[in-house]
């Protein structure tokens, strides 16, 4: 799908509304093909972002798991290690 959309479920602390909205923006950008919509499409773009954000929040709030919540710092370090392994040190 889109590499910039990150997993938001089962983290401690839970995903913020800002993170959910950022994921929604990435999703709508991908679907629309617009990085930034024209003035004529701006209202439709923003409406889509709001609706996707609401659906994503509803989904995240309704999911359940028995797994321990993931730690953001640990996951970020793992991502850095994967990046170094894939692309080398910068």
N, C-alpha and C positions, 0 to 999 in steps of 0.2 A: 504494500500500500504506500504509505508515505513514511520515509525514514525519520522525519522530524516529530512524528507523533509517538510519544512515550507511554509506556504502561503506567496507569495511574491507580490501579486497584491493589489493595493490600499493602499499603505503606504506613509506617508510623513516623510522623503524623500523617493523617489522611491527606489526599490531594486537596489543594485549595481551589477556590472558585477561579482564581487567576490561571492556574494550571489547566483546569478543565476548559476554560475559554480559549487559551492558547492552542490546545489540541483541536478545538472546534474550528478555530480560524484556519489551522493547517488543513483540516479535512475539507472545509468549504473552498479553500484555495485550490486544492487538488481537484475537486469535482468541477469547479468552474473554469479552471485554467487561468485564473486571474491571480496575480500576486497582490495587486491593488485594483479594485474595480473602478470603472469609469464613473463619472457623476451620475450618469443615467442608470447604472446598475448598483450604485452604492446602497440604496435602501434595501433592495432585494438581498444583497450580500450580507448586510448587517442583520436582517431578519433571519436569514439562514443560520448565521453564527449563533444568534440567540436561541433558536430552536434546537440546534445541534447541542449547544451547551446544556440546555435544559434536559434533553434526552440523555446525554452523557452523565449528568449529575444524578438523574433518576436511576440509571443503570448502576452506577457506582454505589449508590446508597442501598440498592436492593440486593446486590451480590453478597453471598456468604461464603466463608471458607473456614476450614479447620486449621489451615496452615498459620504459622507464626507470621506476623507482619514483617515485611522487609524493611531493612534500614537503608535510608537514602544515601548515607555516606558510603556504606559498603557497596551498594549497587553502583554508585558513581565511580568508585575505585575500580570495580570490575570492568566497567565500560572503558575507563582509561587504559587498563591493561589490555583489553581486547583491541583497542585502537592502536596501541603501540605495537602489538603483535601483528596487526594487519598492515599498518602504514609505516611503522618504524618511529623512532624518536624524532621529535622536531626541535 
